[in-house]
Amino acid sequence: MKLVVLEKVSLGTDLDISFYDDFGDVVYYENTTADEVAERVADADIIIANKAPLNKTTISGAKNLKLICETATGYNNVDLEFCKAHGIQVTNVMGYSTPVVAQHTFAMALYLLEKLPIYDTYVKNGEYEKCPIFTCFEPFFTELEGKTWGIIGLGNIGKRVAEIAKAFGCRVIYYSASGNNTNTDYERVDFDTLLAETDILSLHCPLTDRTQNIINAEALSKMKKTAILINVARGPVVDEQALYDALINGTIAAAGLDVLVKEPIAADNPLGKIKDSTKLLITPHMAWGSHEARERCAKEVYQNIKSYLNGQERNRVV
C-alpha cells in the first residue's frame, strides 16, 4: 500500500504525523503545485490532500488509486464525478475546528468592539505615562451584553458561536440561506431583518450559489453604521469591493476577516489598502489552525483510512 501526502505543511510543522506509516509506504511532500500532482500520485493507492487539485487531469494516470482523504471539511479541489465514475472513494473531516473557529470569531469581535489596538499603542508609545488620571477610555467602546448577534450559517460552528454570544448576554438571531434550518433554540429571521437588527454579524455558512456575495453593497447598506462584520466562512460570501467601500464610507463600523476571495491576499485586493486595524482586521485563514484542531484533523484522517481498509464507511463523501 502506497500513501502520498501532498501538502504536509498544511497540517503544520509542529505535528508528528508519522502514524500514517502504519498503513504502508508513505511519501511526504511539504507542498505540491497543480503541475506536480500527476507525477507524484502516479503509483499511489491513497492520497492525503488539502488544496491540491484532484481531477481528470491530475489523477487519471493514478491507476492504483482507491482513496482520497481530505485534511479538511471542504472538498472543492476534488472532482467528485470523476472519482465516482472510477470507483475512487473520497473522505473528509468534520467538526475538528469548531472550538477554535468559534474562539477566533470572538477574538476578532472583541478586538474590534473594544478598539484594542488604539489602547495598546497608547500605552506603548508613552502617552499613558503623561496621562493626568489613572485611565483612558477614549475612543469610547461598548459592551456585548444587550447587543444583537446575527448569524448566517447555524451549523456546528454557528451554534457554538450562538451559545457563546448568549453567554455574553447577547440576543441571538439567525438567517437560513438554504431555508432548510429549522433550529428553534434561536430566533430565525428573514435576511432584511437580520441586516437591520444585527450589531455583530458573523458568517459561518458554506459557499453555495445562494451565499456567494450574499454580503454585497445592498446588504451592507441595510446594516447599522455601528455594526461589525465577521467572516470566518469562505471569502467569496463577501463582495470585497463593496466591503471596502462600506468601511471607507462608514456604512458599517468595522470588519474582521479570516478568509478572502483569493488566498494568499492578492496585491490588488482593495481591502489591503485599509491599514486602520480598528476598522479592518484580517488574519491569514488561520482561525481553524490551533495545534489541537490540526492534531484532531490528522487523527481523523488516520481513522478514515483505517475504516476504509476494514471495509467500513466513515466520513465518506464518495
C-alpha positions in Angstrom: 0.0 0.0 0.0 1.5 3.4 -1.0 0.2 6.6 0.5 1.1 10.1 -0.7 0.8 13.1 1.5 0.7 16.1 -0.9 0.6 19.0 1.5 2.2 18.1 4.8 2.8 21.8 5.6 -1.0 22.4 5.7 -1.0 20.4 8.9 1.8 22.4 10.4 5.4 21.7 11.2 4.7 21.1 14.9 2.7 17.9 14.4 4.2 14.4 14.2 2.1 12.6 11.6 4.4 9.6 11.2 1.5 7.4 12.4 0.4 7.2 8.7 3.4 4.9 8.3 1.2 2.2 9.9 -0.6 1.7 6.6 2.4 1.2 4.3 5.0 3.2 2.4 4.3 6.9 2.8 5.8 9.7 0.7 5.5 13.1 2.4 5.7 16.3 0.3 5.8 19.6 2.1 3.7 21.2 -0.6 2.5 20.3 -4.1 1.6 22.6 -7.0 -1.0 21.7 -9.6 1.7 20.8 -12.2 3.3 18.4 -9.8 0.3 16.4 -8.7 0.1 13.9 -11.6 3.7 12.7 -11.3 3.6 12.5 -7.5 0.4 10.4 -7.3 1.0 8.1 -10.3 1.5 5.0 -8.2 -0.5 6.0 -5.1 -3.1 3.8 -3.6 -4.2 6.6 -1.1 -3.8 10.3 -1.5 -3.9 12.7 1.5 -4.5 16.2 0.3 -5.9 19.6 1.2 -6.0 22.1 -1.7 -4.1 20.3 -4.5 -6.5 19.8 -7.5 -7.5 16.1 -7.9 -9.4 15.8 -11.2 -9.2 14.0 -14.5 -6.0 15.9 -15.5 -4.1 15.1 -12.3 -5.3 11.7 -11.2 -6.4 9.9 -14.4 -2.9 8.3 -14.6 -3.1 7.0 -11.0 -4.3 3.5 -11.9 -3.9 2.1 -8.3 -5.8 5.0 -6.6 -8.5 3.8 -4.3 -9.0 6.5 -1.7 -8.6 10.3 -1.4 -8.5 11.7 2.1 -9.1 15.4 2.6 -7.5 17.0 5.6 -10.4 19.4 5.7 -14.1 19.6 5.7 -14.3 21.2 2.2 -13.6 19.2 -0.9 -13.9 21.7 -3.7 -10.5 20.6 -5.0 -11.8 17.1 -5.8 -13.7 16.2 -9.0 -16.3 14.0 -7.3 -18.0 12.9 -10.5 -14.7 11.6 -11.9 -14.0 9.8 -8.6 -17.4 8.2 -8.6 -17.1 7.1 -12.2 -13.7 5.4 -11.4 -14.5 3.8 -8.1 -12.3 6.2 -6.1 -13.6 6.8 -2.6 -13.3 10.3 -1.0 -13.5 11.2 2.7 -13.3 14.4 4.6 -13.1 15.5 8.2 -16.0 17.2 10.0 -16.1 19.2 13.2 -12.4 19.2 14.1 -12.1 23.0 14.1 -15.4 24.0 15.7 -13.9 25.1 19.1 -11.1 27.3 17.7 -13.1 28.9 14.9 -15.7 30.0 17.5 -12.9 31.2 19.7 -11.3 33.2 16.8 -14.7 34.7 16.0 -14.9 36.3 19.4 -11.2 37.2 19.4 -11.8 39.3 16.3 -15.1 40.7 17.5 -13.8 41.8 20.9 -10.6 43.2 19.3 -12.7 45.4 17.1 -15.5 46.2 19.6 -13.1 47.4 22.2 -10.7 49.1 19.7 -7.8 47.4 21.4 -5.0 48.4 19.0 -5.5 52.0 20.0 -5.2 51.4 23.7 -2.2 49.1 23.2 -0.5 51.8 21.2 -1.5 54.5 23.7 0.5 52.6 26.4 3.4 51.6 24.4 4.1 55.0 22.7 4.4 56.7 26.1 1.2 58.6 26.1 -0.2 56.8 29.1 2.8 57.9 31.2 1.7 61.5 30.6 -1.9 60.8 31.5 -3.3 63.1 34.3 -5.6 60.3 35.5 -5.3 56.6 36.0 -7.3 55.6 33.0 -8.2 56.3 29.4 -11.4 55.2 27.7 -11.4 57.2 24.5 -12.3 56.2 21.9 -15.4 55.1 23.7 -16.4 51.4 23.4 -19.5 49.4 24.2 -20.4 46.0 25.7 -21.5 42.8 24.1 -24.3 42.4 26.7 -27.6 43.6 25.3 -26.4 43.6 21.7 -27.9 41.5 18.9 -25.6 38.9 17.4 -26.7 37.8 14.0 -25.5 34.6 12.3 -25.6 33.2 8.8 -24.8 29.5 8.9 -26.2 27.9 12.0 -24.2 24.6 11.7 -21.8 23.2 14.2 -19.6 26.4 14.3 -22.6 28.8 14.1 -24.3 27.0 17.0 -21.2 27.2 19.1 -20.9 30.9 18.4 -24.6 31.3 19.3 -24.0 29.6 22.7 -21.1 31.9 23.5 -22.9 35.0 22.3 -25.8 34.1 24.6 -23.4 33.6 27.5 -22.2 37.1 26.9 -25.8 38.3 27.2 -26.5 38.8 23.5 -29.8 38.3 21.8 -29.0 35.8 19.0 -30.8 35.7 15.7 -30.0 33.8 12.5 -30.8 33.6 8.8 -31.0 30.3 6.9 -29.6 30.9 3.4 -30.8 27.5 2.3 -34.2 27.9 4.0 -33.8 24.4 5.5 -32.6 25.2 9.0 -35.5 25.0 11.5 -33.5 25.3 14.7 -35.8 26.7 17.4 -33.2 27.4 20.0 -32.6 30.8 18.5 -34.8 33.2 16.6 -34.9 32.7 12.9 -35.5 35.9 10.9 -35.6 37.0 7.2 -32.5 38.4 5.6 -33.5 42.1 5.8 -34.4 41.8 9.5 -31.0 40.2 10.2 -29.2 43.0 8.5 -31.2 45.8 10.1 -31.2 44.5 13.7 -27.7 43.0 14.0 -24.9 44.7 15.9 -22.4 41.9 15.2 -22.9 39.7 12.2 -20.8 36.5 11.9 -20.7 34.3 8.8 -20.3 30.5 9.2 -22.1 29.3 6.0 -20.8 27.1 3.2 -20.1 28.7 -0.2 -23.1 28.0 -2.5 -24.9 29.7 -5.2 -27.1 31.3 -2.6 -24.3 32.5 -0.3 -21.8 33.8 -2.9 -21.6 37.6 -2.4 -24.5 37.4 0.0 -22.9 40.3 1.8 -22.8 42.8 -1.1 -23.3 46.6 -1.4 -27.1 46.3 -1.0 -26.8 44.1 2.1 -24.2 46.3 3.7 -26.4 49.4 3.1 -29.1 47.8 5.3 -26.8 47.3 8.3 -26.3 49.6 11.2 -23.5 52.1 10.9 -22.2 50.7 14.2 -22.3 47.1 13.0 -19.3 44.8 13.0 -19.0 42.0 10.3 -17.0 38.9 11.0 -16.3 36.4 8.2 -14.8 33.0 9.1 -16.7 31.1 6.4 -15.5 31.4 2.8 -14.0 34.5 1.2 -16.5 34.7 -1.7 -19.5 35.1 0.5 -18.4 38.7 0.8 -18.1 41.2 -2.1 -14.7 42.6 -1.2 -15.0 45.8 -3.2 -18.4 46.5 -1.6 -16.9 45.9 1.8 -14.0 48.2 1.1 -16.4 51.0 0.1 -18.6 50.4 3.1 -15.7 50.6 5.5 -14.2 53.7 3.9 -17.7 55.4 3.7 -18.7 54.5 7.3 -21.6 52.4 6.1 -20.6 49.9 8.8 -18.1 50.3 11.7 -15.7 47.5 11.2 -15.0 44.1 9.8 -12.9 41.0 10.8 -11.9 38.6 8.1 -10.1 35.3 8.3 -10.9 34.3 4.7 -10.6 36.1 1.3 -11.6 35.5 -2.2 -8.0 34.8 -3.2 -5.6 33.4 -0.7 -2.9 34.5 -0.1 -4.3 38.0 -0.4 -3.9 39.4 -3.9 -1.8 42.6 -4.4 -4.8 44.3 -6.0 -7.3 43.4 -3.3 -8.8 46.8 -2.2 -9.0 45.7 1.4 -5.3 45.6 1.6 -5.3 49.4 1.4 -7.0 49.8 4.8 -4.3 50.0 7.4 -6.5 51.0 10.3 -6.8 47.9 12.5 -9.8 49.3 14.4 -11.7 49.4 11.1 -10.5 46.2 9.5 -8.7 43.1 10.9 -7.5 40.4 8.5 -6.0 37.2 9.6 -4.4 34.7 7.1 -7.0 31.9 7.1 -5.8 30.6 10.4 -8.9 30.5 12.5 -9.1 26.7 12.1 -5.5 26.1 12.8 -4.8 25.6 16.5 -2.4 22.8 17.4 -5.3 20.9 18.9 -7.5 21.3 15.8 -4.8 20.2 13.4 -4.0 17.2 15.5 -7.7 16.2 15.6 -7.8 16.6 11.8 -4.7 14.4 11.2 -6.0 11.7 13.5 -9.5 11.8 11.9 -7.8 11.1 8.6 -6.0 8.2 10.2 -9.3 6.8 11.3 -10.8 7.3 7.9 -8.1 5.3 6.3 -8.3 2.6 9.0 -12.1 2.3 8.5 -11.7 2.1 4.7 -9.1 -0.7 5.0 -11.5 -2.6 7.3 -14.3 -2.3 4.8 -16.2 0.4 6.7 -17.6 3.7 5.6 -16.5 6.7 7.7 -16.8 10.4 6.7 -17.4 9.3 3.2 -18.2 11.9 0.5 -18.0 9.5 -2.5 
